[in-house]
Amino acid sequence: MLVLYSCPANTSNKHFVQVLHNEHPIPMPGCDGTDFCPLDVFKERIVAPHLKHDYNSVCNVKLEQQEQKPVASKLSQLFRWMFSLGNGDKRSLDEL
């Protein structure tokens, strides 16, 4: 999770970013290993290098792959199957 903090005691209206994983702070190498990184530094050192990447070229997404059945549809079928087991629905997971 990314958390954005503003410093109330500072009149410059400075913001800081903190990264949490399972509610534990994660030191950021791009911010000299600190838990809190000034927003401007975070955008420059951590965010900006990733903005140059194009999703389709990095992930090799092809038009044929995009036309396949979406995963969300399969997930919704799985959840419906899981929650219908108590209702007497005996379909197997293989049918999904």
QUIFEN-V637081 format. One record per backbone hydrogen bond with DSSP energy under -0.5 kcal/mol. NH is the residue of the N-H (numbers start at 1). CO is the residue of the C=O. If there is no record, write none. Layout:
NH_CO / NH_CO
//
This chain:
3_18 / 5_3 / 5_16 / 7_14 / 8_6 / 10_7 / 11_9 / 13_10 / 16_5 / 17_37 / 18_3 / 19_35 / 20_1 / 20_18 / 21_24 / 24_21 / 26_19 / 27_25 / 28_34 / 29_27 / 31_28 / 32_29 / 33_28 / 34_28 / 34_31 / 37_17 / 39_15 / 42_38 / 43_39 / 44_40 / 45_41 / 46_42 / 47_42 / 48_43 / 50_47 / 51_47 / 51_48 / 52_48 / 53_50 / 55_53 / 58_54 / 59_55 / 61_56 / 66_62 / 67_63 / 68_65 / 73_70 / 74_70 / 75_71 / 76_72 / 77_73 / 78_74 / 79_75 / 80_76 / 81_77 / 82_78 / 83_79 / 84_80 / 85_81 / 85_82 / 87_84 / 88_85 / 89_84 / 90_88 / 95_92 / 96_93
//
